[in-house]
Amino acid sequence: MASTPLQDDELDDSSAPLIEHLAELRTRIMWSLAAFIVAMVLCYTVWQPIYNILTQPICAALEARGQNCQLQIIKLQEGFFTAINISFFGGFALSFPVIAHQLWRFVAPGLYRSEKAAFLPFLLASPLMFALGATFAYYIILPMAYDFFLSFQQAPVVATTDEVTTTDSVAGIAFQGSMQEYLSLTIKFILAFGLSFQLPVLLTLMGKAGLVSANGLASVRRYAVVAILALAAVATPPDVISQIILFTVVFALYEVSIHLIRRIEKRREAEMRAAGTWVEDEDEGQA
């Protein structure tokens, strides 16, 4: 007798007792923690090259003004904690593939085959979209933001300790940045844009689960515009150009999410019609 789709789409393992699940969870956590610690130690050994990469936007903005690029250690322990922060975030980014793999190994046995096929692409797309958002912030937003912040300087600017201000009437305003403060601000920008680029992944996954619909998202588009404008105002400096760029990108991602969910809904409708389980909506029937 031929097997039914329901029989084919059965759980890989649905009878494991709770203690086995807890033991499996502990194993996955231990592997993830070990990968994070190893990656964190590796990043600590190269924290200075990583920091030099992160300082390129501010250095480029200072060089455009004819100033030397130099950050200050304001507190005695600031250099050490900066290295630790770089190691922490770099270690998490480096170990994320291992952590994601361990998460997948834990949840996959409890999923149907169709659920695996639906969940795995989102698990792969999430880090890619975060990397895309972080890259966008690094190459587009950070140079504009730091150029705007540095515009509040006032000549004559003392770029090095060997240069002396010789004016009697105007006080020079020069950037003397803290290395830890700069790192904190840069990471905030990168995280903000990396998380913003998760919008299509999140909304599409919710659409796949039936929690949101394309028509529903389209109907609240005006409210989404207000929310995105608020996000642009908070996440970027009071610079109209960078705010417009962020708004345009995030709103485009919102529209892409609607398009992706609509495709998912059409595919689901086609499958249900083929199986004879599709029920026409009353509003559609009246129309």
Protein Blocks (a to p, Z undefined) as FASTA:
>chain_A
ZZdfklmmccfblkbcfklmmmmmmmmmmmmmmmmmmmmmmmmmmmmmmmmmmmmmmmmm
mmmnopacddddfbfklmmmmmmmmmmmmmmmmmmmmmmmmmmmmmmmmpcfklmmmmmm
mmmmmmmmmmmmmmmmmmmmmmmmmmmmmmmpccdddfbfkbccfbfkbccddddddfkl
mmmmmmmmmmmmmmmmmmmmmmmmmmmnopacfklmmmmmmmmmmmmmmmmmmmpccbfk
lmmmmmmmmmmmmmmmmmmmmmmmmmmmmmmmmnopaccdfklmmZZ
